[in-house]
């Protein structure tokens, strides 16, 4: 049977009732991605629900978004999710591509990637930055390994993903460590670690501000300015990361998407004496799961060296235990070359669970815009 490569439609906010066909495709995509994650990780903790997909990939004023499906009759056998910055000068489109385990090595991935590349070019984004996931039991290395430009982590060159990327001219540009922390029973320990660090930060002129959901109105502009530093200050390895434009409107849109997707947000920020946000961290609490995602954590360069990264993470872990004691594990993703943040995670008890690999064609590299 022929493979049909076509977009998976995402309804605009409030349009779901009028587009049941679109919601049906998103339900199929959610089941497909859950099955793929079970094959990779042995769990589906990272798979999004149809509601989350609808809110994360609906039209946005700040990000271009698209989902491509590979269909064999009524069966969804492959998918690629794409996103890119809409600001002038942006070059890159990120993509996550997957094929059903039983349908690989039949050209499905090749067709999806070709369509993703075509759509990226059409959107004026000539660079594809692609990501793949690799659980810990897949990471035993031998003599033939791939190494990104920075960091010490390695990936086997004989993995199907490695061979697929190489055959299409993509090279390994960065490895992110996927880490997990079991938080059950650790709240008192986190509180003890937090107390002394909070006093030290206060002596250095920083105060902690925390919120659930929307940022305080009097802090939203400073918070947006700190979020804009994320794409500029984090290690990029050899990959292209486009600058992100953040303002109060984008912060509110980010918060609304999480609320519409039934994902809770716990945010903690360190505020300097001049009112700027010196650093922040964010925990995402997806609905219906017993885990949380440690997403962005950033200390602005000018404010590093005061222990704010550890302080912020501890503060949010204590809040997590109080607000959602049913959450048993926290997952986080960090560049392998980000030694300082990884050291904080290790001190907190995070353990390696796998790697996420970033792939890009070398001749597409345009640097950070």
C-alpha positions as a Markdown table, in Angstrom:
| # | Residue | x | y | z |
|---|---|---|---|---|
| 1 | Unk | 0.0 | 0.0 | 0.0 |
| 2 | Unk | 1.3 | 3.5 | -0.8 |
| 3 | Unk | 2.4 | 5.8 | 1.9 |
| 4 | Unk | 0.6 | 9.1 | 2.1 |
| 5 | Unk | 2.7 | 12.0 | 3.5 |
| 6 | Unk | 0.5 | 14.9 | 4.6 |
| 7 | Unk | 0.1 | 17.6 | 7.3 |
| 8 | Unk | -1.8 | 16.7 | 10.5 |
| 9 | Unk | -4.1 | 19.6 | 11.1 |
| 10 | Unk | -4.2 | 21.4 | 14.4 |
| 11 | Unk | -7.3 | 23.4 | 15.2 |
| 12 | Unk | -7.1 | 27.0 | 16.3 |
| 13 | Unk | -8.0 | 27.8 | 19.9 |
| 14 | Unk | -11.7 | 27.1 | 20.5 |
| 15 | Unk | -12.1 | 25.5 | 17.1 |
| 16 | Unk | -12.0 | 21.8 | 18.2 |
| 17 | Unk | -15.7 | 21.3 | 18.2 |
| 18 | Unk | -15.9 | 22.3 | 14.6 |
| 19 | Unk | -13.0 | 20.2 | 13.5 |
| 20 | Unk | -13.5 | 16.7 | 15.0 |
| 21 | Unk | -11.5 | 15.2 | 12.1 |
| 22 | Unk | -8.4 | 17.3 | 13.2 |
| 23 | Unk | -8.9 | 16.1 | 16.8 |
| 24 | Unk | -9.2 | 12.5 | 15.7 |
| 25 | Unk | -5.8 | 12.8 | 13.9 |
| 26 | Unk | -4.2 | 14.3 | 17.0 |
| 27 | Unk | -5.6 | 11.4 | 19.1 |
| 28 | Unk | -4.0 | 9.0 | 16.7 |
| 29 | Unk | -0.7 | 11.0 | 16.9 |
| 30 | Unk | -0.8 | 10.9 | 20.7 |
| 31 | Unk | -1.2 | 7.1 | 20.6 |
| 32 | Unk | 1.5 | 6.7 | 18.0 |
| 33 | Unk | 4.0 | 8.8 | 20.0 |
| 34 | Unk | 3.1 | 6.9 | 23.2 |
| 35 | Unk | 4.0 | 3.6 | 21.4 |
| 36 | Unk | 7.2 | 5.0 | 20.0 |
| 37 | Unk | 8.3 | 6.2 | 23.5 |
| 38 | Unk | 7.4 | 2.8 | 25.0 |
| 39 | Unk | 9.7 | 1.3 | 22.4 |
| 40 | Unk | 12.6 | 3.7 | 23.2 |
| 41 | Unk | 12.3 | 4.3 | 26.9 |
| 42 | Unk | 10.1 | 1.5 | 28.2 |
| 43 | Unk | 7.6 | 4.2 | 29.4 |
| 44 | Unk | 5.6 | 7.0 | 27.8 |
| 45 | Unk | 6.4 | 9.7 | 30.3 |
| 46 | Unk | 7.5 | 12.1 | 27.6 |
| 47 | Unk | 4.6 | 11.6 | 25.2 |
| 48 | Unk | 2.1 | 14.4 | 24.8 |
| 49 | Unk | -1.6 | 13.9 | 25.0 |
| 50 | Unk | -3.9 | 15.0 | 22.1 |
| 51 | Unk | -4.8 | 18.1 | 24.2 |
| 52 | Unk | -1.1 | 19.0 | 24.7 |
| 53 | Unk | -0.4 | 18.5 | 21.0 |
| 54 | Unk | -3.3 | 20.7 | 20.1 |
| 55 | Unk | -2.1 | 23.6 | 22.3 |
| 56 | Unk | 1.6 | 23.2 | 21.6 |
| 57 | Unk | 1.2 | 23.1 | 17.8 |
| 58 | Unk | -1.7 | 25.5 | 17.2 |
| 59 | Unk | -1.0 | 28.7 | 15.3 |
| 60 | Unk | 1.2 | 31.2 | 17.3 |
| 61 | Unk | 2.3 | 34.8 | 16.9 |
| 62 | Unk | 5.9 | 33.8 | 17.9 |
| 63 | Unk | 6.6 | 30.3 | 16.6 |
| 64 | Unk | 5.9 | 28.6 | 13.3 |
| 65 | Unk | 4.6 | 25.0 | 13.8 |
| 66 | Unk | 3.7 | 22.0 | 11.7 |
| 67 | Unk | 3.1 | 18.3 | 12.1 |
| 68 | Unk | 3.5 | 15.9 | 9.2 |
| 69 | Unk | 2.0 | 12.4 | 9.3 |
| 70 | Unk | 2.9 | 9.3 | 7.3 |
| 71 | Unk | -0.2 | 7.3 | 6.7 |
| 72 | Unk | -0.7 | 3.8 | 5.3 |
| 73 | Unk | -4.4 | 3.6 | 4.8 |
| 74 | Unk | -5.9 | 4.6 | 8.1 |
| 75 | Unk | -2.8 | 3.7 | 10.1 |
| 76 | Unk | -0.4 | 6.5 | 11.2 |
| 77 | Unk | 3.0 | 4.9 | 10.8 |
| 78 | Unk | 5.3 | 7.9 | 11.1 |
| 79 | Unk | 5.3 | 11.6 | 12.1 |
| 80 | Unk | 7.5 | 14.6 | 12.2 |
| 81 | Unk | 6.8 | 17.6 | 14.5 |
| 82 | Unk | 8.4 | 20.9 | 13.5 |
| 83 | Unk | 8.8 | 24.4 | 15.1 |
| 84 | Unk | 10.7 | 27.5 | 14.2 |
| 85 | Unk | 11.0 | 31.1 | 15.3 |
| 86 | Unk | 9.0 | 33.7 | 13.4 |
| 87 | Unk | 11.4 | 36.6 | 14.0 |
| 88 | Unk | 13.3 | 38.1 | 11.0 |
| 89 | Unk | 16.7 | 36.5 | 10.5 |
| 90 | Unk | 15.9 | 33.2 | 12.0 |
| 91 | Unk | 17.4 | 30.3 | 10.1 |
| 92 | Unk | 16.5 | 27.0 | 11.8 |
| 93 | Unk | 13.5 | 24.7 | 12.0 |
| 94 | Unk | 13.7 | 22.0 | 14.7 |
| 95 | Unk | 12.1 | 18.7 | 14.1 |
| 96 | Unk | 11.5 | 15.4 | 15.9 |
| 97 | Unk | 10.9 | 12.5 | 13.5 |
| 98 | Unk | 9.7 | 9.0 | 14.4 |
| 99 | Unk | 8.6 | 5.9 | 12.5 |
| 100 | Unk | 6.6 | 3.0 | 14.0 |
| 101 | Unk | 9.0 | 0.2 | 15.0 |
| 102 | Unk | 7.5 | -2.3 | 12.6 |
| 103 | Unk | 7.5 | 0.0 | 9.6 |
| 104 | Unk | 11.2 | 1.1 | 9.6 |
| 105 | Unk | 13.7 | 0.7 | 6.7 |
| 106 | Unk | 10.9 | 1.1 | 4.2 |
| 107 | Unk | 11.6 | 4.8 | 3.2 |
| 108 | Unk | 9.0 | 6.3 | 5.6 |
| 109 | Unk | 11.6 | 8.3 | 7.5 |
| 110 | Unk | 13.3 | 9.4 | 4.3 |
| 111 | Unk | 9.9 | 10.7 | 3.0 |
| 112 | Unk | 9.1 | 12.5 | 6.2 |
| 113 | Unk | 12.5 | 14.2 | 6.4 |
| 114 | Unk | 12.3 | 15.3 | 2.8 |
| 115 | Unk | 8.9 | 16.9 | 3.4 |
| 116 | Unk | 10.2 | 18.5 | 6.6 |
| 117 | Unk | 13.1 | 20.0 | 4.6 |
| 118 | Unk | 10.8 | 21.2 | 1.9 |
| 119 | Unk | 8.5 | 22.9 | 4.4 |
| 120 | Unk | 11.4 | 24.5 | 6.2 |
| 121 | Unk | 12.7 | 25.9 | 3.0 |
| 122 | Unk | 9.2 | 27.2 | 2.1 |
| 123 | Unk | 9.1 | 28.9 | 5.5 |
| 124 | Unk | 12.5 | 30.6 | 4.9 |
| 125 | Unk | 14.3 | 28.4 | 7.3 |
| 126 | Unk | 17.1 | 26.6 | 5.4 |
| 127 | Unk | 18.5 | 24.7 | 8.4 |
| 128 | Unk | 17.0 | 21.6 | 9.9 |
| 129 | Unk | 18.0 | 20.8 | 13.4 |
| 130 | Unk | 16.8 | 17.2 | 14.2 |
| 131 | Unk | 16.5 | 15.4 | 17.5 |
| 132 | Unk | 16.5 | 11.7 | 18.4 |
| 133 | Unk | 16.2 | 9.9 | 21.8 |
| 134 | Unk | 18.3 | 7.1 | 23.1 |
| 135 | Unk | 17.7 | 5.2 | 26.3 |
| 136 | Unk | 20.5 | 4.3 | 28.6 |
| 137 | Unk | 20.6 | 0.6 | 27.6 |
| 138 | Unk | 21.3 | 1.7 | 24.0 |
| 139 | Unk | 24.4 | 3.7 | 24.9 |
| 140 | Unk | 27.0 | 1.1 | 25.5 |
| 141 | Unk | 29.8 | 2.2 | 23.2 |
| 142 | Unk | 32.4 | 0.3 | 21.2 |
| 143 | Unk | 35.2 | 1.3 | 18.9 |
| 144 | Unk | 33.0 | 3.1 | 16.4 |
| 145 | Unk | 31.5 | 6.1 | 18.1 |
| 146 | Unk | 30.3 | 9.6 | 17.2 |
| 147 | Unk | 31.3 | 12.6 | 19.2 |
| 148 | Unk | 29.8 | 16.1 | 19.0 |
| 149 | Unk | 32.1 | 19.2 | 18.9 |
| 150 | Unk | 31.7 | 19.7 | 22.7 |
| 151 | Unk | 31.3 | 17.5 | 25.8 |
| 152 | Unk | 32.5 | 14.0 | 26.6 |
| 153 | Unk | 29.4 | 12.0 | 25.7 |
| 154 | Unk | 29.5 | 9.5 | 22.8 |
| 155 | Unk | 26.9 | 7.8 | 20.6 |
| 156 | Unk | 27.3 | 4.5 | 18.8 |
| 157 | Unk | 27.8 | 5.0 | 15.1 |
| 158 | Unk | 26.0 | 1.7 | 14.3 |
| 159 | Unk | 22.7 | 2.8 | 15.7 |
| 160 | Unk | 19.9 | 2.9 | 13.1 |
| 161 | Unk | 19.4 | 6.6 | 13.8 |
| 162 | Unk | 23.1 | 7.3 | 13.4 |
| 163 | Unk | 23.2 | 5.5 | 10.1 |
| 164 | Unk | 20.0 | 7.2 | 8.9 |
| 165 | Unk | 21.5 | 10.6 | 9.7 |
| 166 | Unk | 24.8 | 9.9 | 8.1 |
| 167 | Unk | 23.2 | 8.7 | 4.9 |
| 168 | Unk | 21.4 | 12.0 | 4.5 |
| 169 | Unk | 24.4 | 14.2 | 5.3 |
| 170 | Unk | 23.5 | 15.0 | 8.9 |
| 171 | Unk | 26.2 | 15.0 | 11.6 |
| 172 | Unk | 26.1 | 14.8 | 15.4 |
| 173 | Unk | 26.2 | 18.4 | 16.7 |
| 174 | Unk | 25.3 | 18.0 | 20.4 |
| 175 | Unk | 24.3 | 15.4 | 23.0 |
| 176 | Unk | 21.9 | 16.3 | 25.8 |
| 177 | Unk | 21.9 | 14.2 | 29.0 |
| 178 | Unk | 18.4 | 13.0 | 29.9 |
| 179 | Unk | 18.3 | 12.8 | 33.7 |
| 180 | Unk | 15.8 | 11.7 | 36.2 |
| 181 | Unk | 15.3 | 12.3 | 39.9 |
| 182 | Unk | 13.0 | 10.3 | 42.2 |
| 183 | Unk | 11.7 | 12.9 | 44.7 |
| 184 | Unk | 9.5 | 10.7 | 46.8 |
| 185 | Unk | 10.5 | 11.0 | 50.5 |
| 186 | Unk | 13.1 | 13.7 | 49.8 |
| 187 | Unk | 11.1 | 16.9 | 50.7 |
| 188 | Unk | 12.7 | 17.3 | 54.2 |
| 189 | Unk | 16.2 | 16.9 | 52.8 |
| 190 | Unk | 15.5 | 19.5 | 50.1 |
| 191 | Unk | 14.1 | 21.9 | 52.7 |
| 192 | Unk | 17.3 | 21.6 | 54.8 |
| 193 | Unk | 19.5 | 22.2 | 51.7 |
| 194 | Unk | 17.4 | 25.2 | 50.7 |
| 195 | Unk | 17.5 | 27.1 | 54.1 |
| 196 | Unk | 21.2 | 27.9 | 54.1 |
| 197 | Unk | 21.3 | 28.8 | 50.4 |
| 198 | Unk | 18.3 | 31.1 | 50.7 |
| 199 | Unk | 20.1 | 33.1 | 53.5 |
| 200 | Unk | 23.3 | 33.3 | 51.4 |
| 201 | Unk | 21.3 | 34.6 | 48.4 |
| 202 | Unk | 19.5 | 37.2 | 50.5 |
| 203 | Unk | 22.9 | 38.4 | 51.8 |
| 204 | Unk | 24.0 | 38.9 | 48.2 |
| 205 | Unk | 20.9 | 41.0 | 47.4 |
| 206 | Unk | 18.6 | 38.4 | 45.8 |
| 207 | Unk | 15.1 | 37.6 | 46.8 |
| 208 | Unk | 13.0 | 34.6 | 45.8 |
| 209 | Unk | 9.7 | 35.0 | 44.0 |
| 210 | Unk | 7.6 | 32.0 | 43.1 |
| 211 | Unk | 4.3 | 31.6 | 41.3 |
| 212 | Unk | 2.0 | 28.9 | 40.0 |
| 213 | Unk | 0.6 | 29.7 | 36.5 |
| 214 | Unk | 0.8 | 33.3 | 35.4 |
| 215 | Unk | 3.7 | 35.5 | 36.3 |
| 216 | Unk | 3.0 | 38.5 | 38.6 |
| 217 | Unk | 2.1 | 41.6 | 36.5 |
| 218 | Unk | 4.9 | 43.6 | 38.2 |
| 219 | Unk | 7.5 | 41.0 | 37.2 |
| 220 | Unk | 6.4 | 39.9 | 33.8 |
| 221 | Unk | 8.6 | 42.2 | 31.8 |
| 222 | Unk | 11.7 | 41.4 | 33.8 |
| 223 | Unk | 10.8 | 37.7 | 33.5 |
| 224 | Unk | 10.4 | 38.0 | 29.7 |
| 225 | Unk | 13.9 | 39.6 | 29.5 |
| 226 | Unk | 15.4 | 36.7 | 31.4 |
| 227 | Unk | 13.7 | 34.2 | 29.2 |
| 228 | Unk | 15.1 | 35.9 | 26.1 |
| 229 | Unk | 18.6 | 35.0 | 27.4 |
| 230 | Unk | 17.9 | 31.3 | 27.3 |
| 231 | Unk | 18.6 | 30.8 | 23.6 |
| 232 | Unk | 21.7 | 33.1 | 23.8 |
| 233 | Unk | 23.3 | 31.8 | 27.0 |
| 234 | Unk | 22.9 | 28.0 | 26.9 |
| 235 | Unk | 25.5 | 25.8 | 25.2 |
| 236 | Unk | 24.7 | 25.1 | 21.6 |
| 237 | Unk | 27.4 | 22.6 | 20.6 |
| 238 | Unk | 27.7 | 22.7 | 16.8 |
| 239 | Unk | 24.0 | 23.4 | 16.2 |
| 240 | Unk | 22.2 | 26.5 | 15.1 |
| 241 | Unk | 20.0 | 28.2 | 17.8 |
| 242 | Unk | 18.0 | 31.2 | 16.8 |
| 243 | Unk | 17.6 | 34.2 | 19.1 |
| 244 | Unk | 14.1 | 34.3 | 20.6 |
| 245 | Unk | 12.1 | 37.5 | 21.1 |
| 246 | Unk | 10.3 | 37.5 | 24.4 |
| 247 | Unk | 8.0 | 40.2 | 25.8 |
| 248 | Unk | 5.1 | 40.2 | 28.2 |
| 249 | Unk | 2.7 | 39.1 | 25.4 |
| 250 | Unk | 4.8 | 36.0 | 24.7 |
| 251 | Unk | 5.0 | 35.1 | 28.4 |
| 252 | Unk | 1.2 | 35.3 | 28.6 |
| 253 | Unk | 0.9 | 33.2 | 25.4 |
| 254 | Unk | 3.3 | 30.6 | 26.9 |
| 255 | Unk | 1.3 | 30.4 | 30.1 |
| 256 | Unk | -2.0 | 30.2 | 28.2 |
| 257 | Unk | -0.8 | 27.3 | 26.1 |
| 258 | Unk | 0.2 | 25.3 | 29.2 |
| 259 | Unk | -3.2 | 26.1 | 30.9 |
| 260 | Unk | -5.1 | 25.1 | 27.8 |
| 261 | Unk | -3.1 | 21.9 | 27.7 |
| 262 | Unk | -3.8 | 21.2 | 31.3 |
| 263 | Unk | -0.1 | 21.4 | 32.2 |
| 264 | Unk | 0.6 | 23.1 | 35.5 |
| 265 | Unk | 3.6 | 25.5 | 35.9 |
| 266 | Unk | 5.7 | 26.0 | 39.0 |
| 267 | Unk | 8.1 | 28.9 | 38.4 |
| 268 | Unk | 10.7 | 30.3 | 40.8 |
| 269 | Unk | 12.8 | 33.4 | 40.1 |
| 270 | Unk | 15.7 | 35.1 | 41.8 |
| 271 | Unk | 15.2 | 38.9 | 41.6 |
| 272 | Unk | 18.1 | 41.3 | 42.0 |
| 273 | Unk | 18.0 | 44.5 | 44.0 |
| 274 | Unk | 17.4 | 46.5 | 40.8 |
| 275 | Unk | 14.3 | 44.5 | 39.9 |
| 276 | Unk | 15.8 | 42.4 | 37.2 |
| 277 | Unk | 15.2 | 38.6 | 37.1 |
| 278 | Unk | 18.7 | 37.2 | 37.6 |
| 279 | Unk | 17.6 | 33.6 | 37.1 |
| 280 | Unk | 14.5 | 31.4 | 36.9 |
| 281 | Unk | 13.5 | 27.8 | 36.8 |
| 282 | Unk | 10.3 | 26.1 | 35.6 |
| 283 | Unk | 8.6 | 22.8 | 36.4 |
| 284 | Unk | 5.9 | 21.5 | 34.1 |
| 285 | Unk | 3.3 | 19.3 | 35.6 |
| 286 | Unk | 1.5 | 17.4 | 32.7 |
| 287 | Unk | -2.0 | 16.3 | 33.5 |
| 288 | Unk | -2.7 | 12.7 | 34.3 |
| 289 | Unk | 1.0 | 11.8 | 35.0 |
| 290 | Unk | 3.0 | 11.2 | 38.2 |
| 291 | Unk | 6.1 | 13.0 | 36.9 |
| 292 | Unk | 7.2 | 16.5 | 36.3 |
| 293 | Unk | 9.5 | 18.1 | 33.7 |
| 294 | Unk | 12.3 | 20.4 | 34.7 |
| 295 | Unk | 12.3 | 22.6 | 31.6 |
| 296 | Unk | 14.1 | 25.9 | 31.5 |
| 297 | Unk | 16.6 | 26.8 | 34.2 |
| 298 | Unk | 18.8 | 29.8 | 33.6 |
| 299 | Unk | 21.0 | 32.1 | 35.6 |
| 300 | Unk | 21.8 | 35.2 | 33.6 |
| 301 | Unk | 25.6 | 35.5 | 33.0 |
| 302 | Unk | 26.0 | 38.7 | 35.0 |
| 303 | Unk | 24.5 | 37.0 | 38.1 |
| 304 | Unk | 26.4 | 33.7 | 38.1 |
| 305 | Unk | 28.6 | 32.6 | 40.9 |
| 306 | Unk | 26.1 | 33.1 | 43.7 |
| 307 | Unk | 24.6 | 29.6 | 43.9 |
| 308 | Unk | 21.3 | 30.8 | 42.3 |
| 309 | Unk | 20.9 | 27.7 | 40.1 |
| 310 | Unk | 20.9 | 25.3 | 43.0 |
| 311 | Unk | 18.8 | 27.7 | 45.1 |
| 312 | Unk | 16.1 | 28.0 | 42.4 |
| 313 | Unk | 15.9 | 24.2 | 41.7 |
| 314 | Unk | 15.7 | 23.4 | 45.5 |
| 315 | Unk | 13.0 | 26.0 | 46.0 |
| 316 | Unk | 10.9 | 24.5 | 43.2 |
| 317 | Unk | 11.5 | 20.9 | 44.4 |
| 318 | Unk | 10.2 | 21.8 | 47.8 |
| 319 | Unk | 7.1 | 23.5 | 46.2 |
| 320 | Unk | 6.5 | 20.4 | 44.1 |
| 321 | Unk | 6.4 | 18.2 | 47.2 |
| 322 | Unk | 3.9 | 20.5 | 48.8 |
| 323 | Unk | 1.7 | 21.2 | 45.7 |
| 324 | Unk | 1.8 | 17.8 | 44.0 |
| 325 | Unk | 3.1 | 15.1 | 46.4 |
| 326 | Unk | 1.8 | 12.4 | 44.0 |
| 327 | Unk | 4.6 | 13.3 | 41.5 |
| 328 | Unk | 7.3 | 10.8 | 42.0 |
| 329 | Unk | 10.0 | 11.7 | 39.5 |
| 330 | Unk | 11.4 | 14.8 | 37.8 |
| 331 | Unk | 13.1 | 14.7 | 34.4 |
| 332 | Unk | 15.5 | 17.2 | 32.9 |
| 333 | Unk | 17.6 | 17.7 | 29.8 |
| 334 | Unk | 21.0 | 19.4 | 29.8 |
| 335 | Unk | 23.8 | 19.8 | 27.2 |
| 336 | Unk | 26.6 | 17.3 | 28.0 |
| 337 | Unk | 29.1 | 20.2 | 27.9 |
| 338 | Unk | 27.0 | 22.2 | 30.5 |
| 339 | Unk | 29.2 | 21.0 | 33.4 |
| 340 | Unk | 28.0 | 23.5 | 36.0 |
| 341 | Unk | 24.3 | 22.7 | 35.6 |
| 342 | Unk | 25.0 | 19.0 | 35.4 |
| 343 | Unk | 27.0 | 19.2 | 38.6 |
| 344 | Unk | 24.0 | 20.8 | 40.3 |
| 345 | Unk | 21.7 | 18.0 | 39.1 |
| 346 | Unk | 24.1 | 15.3 | 40.3 |
| 347 | Unk | 24.3 | 17.0 | 43.7 |
| 348 | Unk | 20.5 | 16.9 | 43.9 |
| 349 | Unk | 20.5 | 13.2 | 43.0 |
| 350 | Unk | 19.6 | 13.2 | 39.3 |
| 351 | Unk | 20.8 | 10.1 | 37.5 |
| 352 | Unk | 21.4 | 9.6 | 33.8 |
| 353 | Unk | 18.5 | 8.0 | 32.0 |
| 354 | Unk | 19.6 | 8.4 | 28.4 |
| 355 | Unk | 20.6 | 10.9 | 25.8 |
| 356 | Unk | 18.9 | 13.2 | 23.2 |
| 357 | Unk | 21.0 | 13.6 | 20.1 |
| 358 | Unk | 21.0 | 16.8 | 17.9 |
| 359 | Unk | 21.7 | 16.4 | 14.2 |
| 360 | Unk | 22.4 | 19.0 | 11.6 |
| 361 | Unk | 24.1 | 19.2 | 8.2 |
| 362 | Unk | 27.5 | 21.0 | 8.6 |
| 363 | Unk | 27.0 | 23.2 | 5.5 |
| 364 | Unk | 23.7 | 24.4 | 6.9 |
| 365 | Unk | 25.3 | 25.8 | 10.0 |
| 366 | Unk | 24.8 | 29.6 | 10.1 |
| 367 | Unk | 25.5 | 30.3 | 13.7 |
| 368 | Unk | 23.2 | 32.0 | 16.2 |
| 369 | Unk | 21.4 | 34.9 | 14.6 |
